[in-house]
Amino acid sequence: MKIKFKDINIGAVQARAVIEIAPDIFINEITILKKGNDIIVELPQKSFKGKGGNIYHLNIITFSNEDKENLWKLEIKNAYMEWRKKNPKILVYEKKS
């Protein structure tokens, strides 16, 4: 699985991933979040408003079972951790006068 990460650093979002699932076929907007000390992989969803005004969320990627989903997310998380070791965050602080 080929994964490219883009550093984001806005709030809890650490990075976004683009994954090549087949030659020249990519999935965008896989989000890497940091909540507390835990890294979470969030898959893309489609949101829409129903006739009654309720908002519904539809998963873009569907798995045959929860174990396959968790394994796939774990692969992405491990790849992110390796990428982060090679590309550490650079924090810039501005001194206020």
HUGI-V221898 format. One record per residue. N is the residue number from 1. RES is the residue in three letters. SS is DSSP state (@ for helix, = for strand, . for the rest). PSI is psi in degrees with one decimal (* if undefined). Layout:
n=N res=RES ss=SS psi=PSI
n=N res=RES ss=SS psi=PSI
This chain:
n=1 res=MET ss=. psi=124.5
n=2 res=LYS ss== psi=124.8
n=3 res=ILE ss== psi=135.0
n=4 res=LYS ss== psi=131.4
n=5 res=PHE ss== psi=146.0
n=6 res=LYS ss== psi=124.8
n=7 res=ASP ss== psi=132.9
n=8 res=ILE ss== psi=-59.1
n=9 res=ASN ss== psi=50.7
n=10 res=ILE ss== psi=110.3
n=11 res=GLY ss=. psi=-129.2
n=12 res=ALA ss=. psi=-14.9
n=13 res=VAL ss== psi=123.3
n=14 res=GLN ss== psi=-40.4
n=15 res=ALA ss== psi=167.0
n=16 res=ARG ss== psi=146.9
n=17 res=ALA ss== psi=144.6
n=18 res=VAL ss== psi=124.0
n=19 res=ILE ss== psi=131.0
n=20 res=GLU ss== psi=110.1
n=21 res=ILE ss== psi=-19.8
n=22 res=ALA ss== psi=163.9
n=23 res=PRO ss=. psi=121.6
n=24 res=ASP ss=. psi=20.7
n=25 res=ILE ss== psi=120.7
n=26 res=PHE ss== psi=150.9
n=27 res=ILE ss== psi=126.0
n=28 res=ASN ss== psi=171.8
n=29 res=GLU ss== psi=35.6
n=30 res=ILE ss== psi=123.1
n=31 res=THR ss== psi=135.4
n=32 res=ILE ss== psi=118.4
n=33 res=LEU ss== psi=152.6
n=34 res=LYS ss== psi=116.0
n=35 res=LYS ss== psi=111.6
n=36 res=GLY ss=. psi=-124.2
n=37 res=ASN ss=. psi=9.0
n=38 res=ASP ss== psi=140.9
n=39 res=ILE ss== psi=129.0
n=40 res=ILE ss== psi=136.2
n=41 res=VAL ss== psi=122.9
n=42 res=GLU ss== psi=124.5
n=43 res=LEU ss=. psi=155.0
n=44 res=PRO ss=. psi=147.7
n=45 res=GLN ss== psi=153.6
n=46 res=LYS ss== psi=128.9
n=47 res=SER ss== psi=141.0
n=48 res=PHE ss== psi=157.5
n=49 res=LYS ss== psi=128.1
n=50 res=GLY ss=. psi=174.2
n=51 res=LYS ss=. psi=-32.4
n=52 res=GLY ss=. psi=0.0
n=53 res=GLY ss=. psi=-5.4
n=54 res=ASN ss=. psi=148.4
n=55 res=ILE ss== psi=130.5
n=56 res=TYR ss== psi=147.1
n=57 res=HIS ss== psi=131.7
n=58 res=LEU ss== psi=125.1
n=59 res=ASN ss== psi=132.1
n=60 res=ILE ss=. psi=-38.4
n=61 res=ILE ss=. psi=127.1
n=62 res=THR ss=. psi=139.7
n=63 res=PHE ss=. psi=155.6
n=64 res=SER ss=. psi=-27.3
n=65 res=ASN ss=. psi=167.3
n=66 res=GLU ss=@ psi=-31.6
n=67 res=ASP ss=@ psi=-41.2
n=68 res=LYS ss=@ psi=-39.8
n=69 res=GLU ss=@ psi=-46.1
n=70 res=ASN ss=@ psi=-39.4
n=71 res=LEU ss=@ psi=-42.7
n=72 res=TRP ss=@ psi=-43.4
n=73 res=LYS ss=@ psi=-37.9
n=74 res=LEU ss=@ psi=-39.5
n=75 res=GLU ss=@ psi=-43.1
n=76 res=ILE ss=@ psi=-43.6
n=77 res=LYS ss=@ psi=-44.6
n=78 res=ASN ss=@ psi=-40.0
n=79 res=ALA ss=@ psi=-39.7
n=80 res=TYR ss=@ psi=-44.1
n=81 res=MET ss=@ psi=-40.2
n=82 res=GLU ss=@ psi=-42.9
n=83 res=TRP ss=@ psi=-41.9
n=84 res=ARG ss=@ psi=-34.1
n=85 res=LYS ss=@ psi=-38.2
n=86 res=LYS ss=@ psi=-23.2
n=87 res=ASN ss=. psi=73.5
n=88 res=PRO ss=. psi=156.0
n=89 res=LYS ss=. psi=144.0
n=90 res=ILE ss=. psi=113.1
n=91 res=LEU ss=. psi=131.0
n=92 res=VAL ss=. psi=125.3
n=93 res=TYR ss=. psi=139.6
n=94 res=GLU ss=. psi=129.4
n=95 res=LYS ss=. psi=125.3
n=96 res=LYS ss=. psi=136.7
n=97 res=SER ss=. psi=*
